[in-house]
């Protein structure tokens, strides 16, 4: 039986690790679980090893090795760099710069699944060039799912009801929104804004956001308990979430809560205004807006602090637009 060891090195401060290492670890465990099943019939055994690092060893954090060889040494086209890590900075109390990986012209804070999988398969002598096979049943399922979504979209309609404004809270009756719909820094966006590398592309809105939009506009804040730098913004948004309860759907996405909330926190970075790297606190608001005569999703987001008055204006605008267009 062929046997090899996969080692994951990451920062550990009193049982906590940084956000990007946490994502990498979850991805690694998922890949290992899948590959153990795939490789069992090929007489290959995987042994997992976790190495916890102190802040003095942070240059090695977010590193995966197979038989003591790093991923970038195993695969051509994979390079390593580093950038500022706000999560590690919060954990260690010093400015911290953590490893990133570059692959196919893109830079990643968290190690992508495809890199881990290809490296493992290459060591096992089974590399397929990054392509995963798909059985016929799964392919048919995907085609049927796409057909259902397309059919549902064609059959569904959007309606606007300006009467909703007059039936809402008292402050809405004579309200005039401050922010319009466009791609500038002071607008609600329907696509990624000018400052984002994906500028002009449509956001793949998250399921929990879309579900929440059935009830009201959505406000969220991503933060971590114990992170001094993001606490003020987290407290601010939580306060507004309480103030406008019943007029919006609020999500307190605290990484420290773990579980489903932690997963939602990671995925919320699809709303990162300027793309990677992502920082906390991340605040976002999503509503219904009208563009070119059609009702669609409008959103805005921020990293870091937003003043009380500015934050409340955005929230009131979002509620106004939702009431007008739902």
N, C-alpha and C positions, 0 to 999 in steps of 0.2 A: 504493500500500500504506500502510495506517495503521500507525504505529509509536509505541511509547511505552516509557519506561524505568521499571523497578521497582528502587528502591534499598533496600538493607538496611543499616541502621546498627547497629553493635553494639560493645561493649567488646572490646578486644584487648590482653591483657597477655602479652607474650612468646609470642604464638601461641595463647594460650588465651582462651576467652570464657566467660561465665557460663552456668549450666545453662539458664535460661529463654531466653536468646538462642540457645543451641545448638538447643533444641527449635524455636523460631520459625524458625531458619534451615533446618532440615531440612524443616519443614512448607512453607516458602516454596519451596524447591527442588522439592519434590514437586508443589505446585500449578502452578508454572511449567511443569514438564515435561508435566503433563496438559493445561494450557491451550494450550501451543504446538501440540499435536496438534489440539486442538479449533478453534483460531483460524486454523490454517494455511489451511483451505479458505475462510475469510472474509476473506482478504487482510489479516490483522493480524499484526504482528511484535512480539515482546517482546524487549527488551534488559535484561539483568540487570547491576546495578552493586552492588558491595559496598564499604561505607565502614567502615573500622576506626577506632575511637575510643580516645582515651586516657582515663584515669580522671578527668581534668578535664572531660571531655565526657560523663560518664556519664548526665546527664539526657536525652541524646538516644538512649541505648542502647535496644535492643529496639524500634526504630522502622522502619516500612516506609513508603516514599513512592512514589507513582506520578506521574511527571512533576513531581517536587518538591512534590507535595501529599500530606499524610499521610492515612492511612486514615480517621481520625476526621473529617477535613474532607470526605472524599468521601462517606461514608455517614452518614445521619442515624441516631440511636440508638446510635452508638458514641462512648463517652467515654473519656478517659484519666485515670488516677490513678497513684499509686505506693505501694509498700510496701517493707518491709525485705527485702533480698536477701542471704541468707547466702552464696551462691556468689560474688557480686561482692565481698562483704566479705572473703572468704578470698583472692580474687585481688588485691585492691587494698590490703589491710591496714588499711582504714578502714571505719567503718559506712557501708554503701551502700544507697541507696533507688532502686529501679528502676521503670520504667514498667509499668503494668498497663492492660488494656483492659476496659471494661464494655460488655456487649452482651446485650440481652434480659433485663436484670435480674440477670445473673451477672457476676462479676469473674474475669478470667483473667490469670495471670502470663505464660503463653505465648500468642501471638496465634493464635486458632483458624483452621482452614482456611477455614471459611465466610466469615469477614470478609475474608480475602485474596481469595478467589475472587469474592465479590460486588463488591468494590472494582474488581478488574481488569475484570470484565464490565461494570460500570457505565461505566468509562472507555471501554471498547470499544463501548459502546452496546448491550450484549447482556445486561444484568442480568435474571435470571429470578426475582428476589425471594428468592434463596437456595436455590431448589429445583433439585436435580440430576435430570435425566431418567434413567430406568432402562430399558434395553432388555428385550424379552420374555425372551430367553434367560437374562439375569442374574436376572430376577425368578423364573423357573421354578427356577433353580438354588438361589436362597435358600429358596423354598418346599420344595423337596425336602430341603434341608439341615435345615430346621426339622422336617420330618416325620421324618427319620432320627433327629434328636436326641430328639424326643418319643417315638418308638418305642423307642429304646434305653433311655430313662429308665424307661418302663413295664415293659420286660422285665427290667431290671437289678434286683438286690436287694442289700441290705446285710446283713451278718451280723456279729455280735459274737462274740468268742472270748476269754473271760476267762483261758483257759489260756495265752494269749500272755504274760501278765504273769509267770507263774511260770517261763516258759521264757526270759525276757529276762535282762538283766544282774543281778548279785547284789543291787544296791541297790534294785531294783524289788520284791523279794519281799514286803517288809513296808512298802512305801511308801504314804504317805497324801498325796494332792495338797493343795496349799495354796489353789489358785485354782479357783473353780467357774465355771459357765456362766451369764452374765447380761449386763447392758449397762453395769455400773458400771466405774469406773476400775481396779478390781482383779480383773476377771473376764476369762475367755475370752469372746469375742463371736462370735455367729453372724450378727449384723447390725451395721450401723454403730452405734457407741456413742452415749451421751447427749451427748457433747461434740462430735459431728460434725453439721454442717448436714443431712446425709442420715440422721440418726438413725432407726433402725428399718428402713432399706432393706437388702436383701441385697447383699452384695459380688459383683461379677462376677469370680470368681477367675481368675487368669491361667493360660494353658495350661501354662506351664512349672512352675507351682506344682502344678496338678492331676496332671501327669505325675510329678512328684517324690513326691507323696503315695501313689503306688503302691508306693513303696519305704519311706518313713518320714515322720515329721513334718518340716516344712520350717523352717529358720532362715535368715534373710538379713540382710545389713546393706548399706545404700546409703551410699557415702562417696566421697571423691575424694582421690587421692594428692596431697599438698601442702596439704590443708586442715587447718590446725592445730586448729581447733575441733572437728573430728569424728574426729581420729586416735585419741584415747583409747578411744572407744566402738568404733571399727572394730577396733582391736587386741584389745579385750576379747572381742568376738563371734567374731573369727577364732580366738582362743585356745580358746574354748568349742567352736567348730566342729571344731577338731582333737581336743579332749578327748573329744567324744562321736561321733567318726567311727564309722560303722557302726551308730549308733543313731538317726541323723537324716540328712537331706539338707541340706547347707550350701551357700549361694550367697554368694560374695564379690562384691558388685556395685559395682565400682570404676569410676566414670564415666570415669576417665582411660584405661581399657583400650580404650575405643571399641568399635565394631562391635556385635555381638550383646549383649555385656554392658552396654554403654551404653544400648541400647534397653530391655533388661530393667530397668535402673536407673530410667529414666523411668516405665515402666509400673508399677513397684512402688509408686508413689505412690497407686495405688488403695487401698492399705492405710494411707494417712495417717490417723492417729487422729482428728484434728480438722479435716481438710479443708485447702483452700488457705489461706495459702501453704504450700508444702512446704519443710522444712528438712532439712539433713543434720547428723549421721548419722540415717538412718531405719533402725530395726531392727524386724523382724517375725518372728513365729512362727506357723505354721499347723499344726493337727493334726486328729484326728478326735475328736469329742465326741458324747455322747448327749443329746438334748434332746427331751422329751415322748415318750420311748421310741424315738426314731429317731436313727440315726447321721447326723451332718452335719459340716460343716467348722466348726471353732472357731479363732479367731485372736486375737492381740493384737499391738500395735505401739507404738513409742515414737519420739519425736524427741529427739535429744540423748543425754545419758549416763544409763546405768542401772547401779547399783552391782553389784559382782561377785556378792554373795550373792543379791540379788533376781533378777539375770539367770539365775543357775544354777537357782534355784527354778522359774522359768517354764519353762526348758528341760526340767528333770526332770518337771514336770507334763505338758508336751506329750508327752514320750516315754511317760509312764505312760498317758495317755489314748489315744495312738495304739495302744500295745500292747493295751490293753483292748478297743478298739473296731474294730480292723482284722480 
